[in-house]
Amino acid sequence: MVDPFGLPTKDSLGRVLIVDDEADVRKAANLALTKAGYQVLEAENGERGIEILNSEDNPFEMDLIICDIRMPKINGIEAISYFRSNYPTLPVIVLTGFPDVEMATSLLKQGVTDYLVKPVEREKLTLAVANAIEKRRRGFSD
Amino acid sequence: MNHVFPKGIPAFFLKGGKRVPGQPVKIAILGGGRGGSDLLEVLTRSAGTEILGIADKDPNAPGLRRARELNIPVMDNVVSLISNDEADLIIDVTGDPAMEQLISERKAPGVEVLGGSAARLLWYVVQHDAHMHNQLLQAEKLATIGTFTSGIAHEINNPLYFIMGLAEDMGDEEDLAVIRGHARSIVLGVQRISTIVKGLTGYTRVTSAEDLSNVELNSKLDEAVRLAQYATVLNDIVVVRGYTACPMIKAKPEEIVQLFVNLITNAVQAMDGKGTLSLSTHCENNTVTVSISDTGPGISKGLINKIYDPFFTTKEPGKGTGLGLHIVQTIVRRYGGQISVASEEGKGAAFQLQFPRSGSGL
């Protein structure tokens, strides 16, 4: 978690929301990120992800969203649109099983911070997460 | 598909140049050996022809068996078929030299005859057509699976990620219980991927020549849904099932799955991965009816007559083979069935298939 001045607070390196309809995928990401020192919340679809985000008193409490594209009930693309327009300072990383250059380009244009393809190694994931949160922190101090 | 006449042999070629529009050409087939059987296949695929009957001295001839499955009248008395005055054309593929004499003696006046060398030529053409057609069916299956690549990648990459994550975690884990738990989960992940691969290879394998069996349609619909889920990136489709326990039909199971995969894939793609797919079966008397409908954009009136044409497609190039519905119609006709579609622009499409139940031709 980072405080409004961009300094990490003592509980963790940051709070990450992982949105994916597969429990196995959420578990794999959770294992990697928790070991790396992040606090992880899980949502099984876009709708639930939006619920969790909106239930936070202070939207700055969430530092990053990791989201898949292919999900039922508000698919990833719609969810990502929602996150980007309602929480523009909250970085989004796409984690998908479907490597598509066209889609990646269009998502990156929409302001998604990174586009990762499963299966992704821990190091790659944690590096992408660290970079995204670092960018956000710098955004605050500008 | 007949390459010279994709829509079937035009009626005016068969009725001595005198065109009789609207009336199918009525054909009597003599000879139920290999020649008769393949001829039946080609003619049932062709619009504008009606087979009055097929006859052979041997009641167990393959052509006669096939005819019974297609509800075509079968006779073991060749003479009564020859003298049938409803026929427009008699095709003699018996290979029996005495047949020519018998036909000219007993046929009704005005009936045309295709025999001798002409029939032999027809036989070669039909063999070629039958062979090409089977190649086409197989090619279409492979092409369809090709269009599923991104969906398949997604389905396999998810469990792969799970396996990777667990394995990486095990690498620096000391707690034996956790390690064992991860190991068990990895095995499950592998099995999941294996199931996906089996589904795909099961679908693409080449079916052997004479594999007709009793096919239960509800389970084939479910099998097709599992494969068609790979057709789109988004997967927000509600599947509504209204199945009835119905009699089985006589068919090659793989072809029935192929036909359902095509219809369901079309529905899923029309809805762009989001909407309601309704599948239902019901039966009455001797037929089994399957309905497949979607909540997509529907088919416009102007296009609805073209949808079964080979290579007709409204999809962008590279997305889909354009053969799906042609194959569907081919397979339906092959098993003596009928297909119809109800659709309006903006209101989705509903396909209805009717098949004769197994054993109803006997």
Boltz contact constraints between the chains, C-beta under 6 A:
constraints:
  - contact:
      token1: [A, 22]
      token2: [B, 158]
      max_distance: 6.0
  - contact:
      token1: [A, 24]
      token2: [B, 162]
      max_distance: 6.0
  - contact:
      token1: [A, 25]
      token2: [B, 158]
      max_distance: 6.0
  - contact:
      token1: [A, 25]
      token2: [B, 161]
      max_distance: 6.0
  - contact:
      token1: [A, 28]
      token2: [B, 161]
      max_distance: 6.0
  - contact:
      token1: [A, 28]
      token2: [B, 162]
      max_distance: 6.0
  - contact:
      token1: [A, 28]
      token2: [B, 165]
      max_distance: 6.0
  - contact:
      token1: [A, 31]
      token2: [B, 165]
      max_distance: 6.0
  - contact:
      token1: [A, 31]
      token2: [B, 169]
      max_distance: 6.0
  - contact:
      token1: [A, 32]
      token2: [B, 165]
      max_distance: 6.0
  - contact:
      token1: [A, 70]
      token2: [B, 154]
      max_distance: 6.0
  - contact:
      token1: [A, 70]
      token2: [B, 233]
      max_distance: 6.0
  - contact:
      token1: [A, 70]
      token2: [B, 235]
      max_distance: 6.0
  - contact:
      token1: [A, 72]
      token2: [B, 236]
      max_distance: 6.0
  - contact:
      token1: [A, 75]
      token2: [B, 234]
      max_distance: 6.0
  - contact:
      token1: [A, 75]
      token2: [B, 236]
      max_distance: 6.0
  - contact:
      token1: [A, 97]
      token2: [B, 154]
      max_distance: 6.0
  - contact:
      token1: [A, 97]
      token2: [B, 157]
      max_distance: 6.0
  - contact:
      token1: [A, 97]
      token2: [B, 158]
      max_distance: 6.0
  - contact:
      token1: [A, 98]
      token2: [B, 150]
      max_distance: 6.0
  - contact:
      token1: [A, 98]
      token2: [B, 153]
      max_distance: 6.0
  - contact:
      token1: [A, 98]
      token2: [B, 154]
      max_distance: 6.0
  - contact:
      token1: [A, 118]
      token2: [B, 157]
      max_distance: 6.0
  - contact:
      token1: [A, 118]
      token2: [B, 161]
      max_distance: 6.0
  - contact:
      token1: [A, 119]
      token2: [B, 160]
      max_distance: 6.0
  - contact:
      token1: [A, 119]
      token2: [B, 161]
      max_distance: 6.0
  - contact:
      token1: [A, 119]
      token2: [B, 164]
      max_distance: 6.0
  - contact:
      token1: [A, 122]
      token2: [B, 168]
      max_distance: 6.0
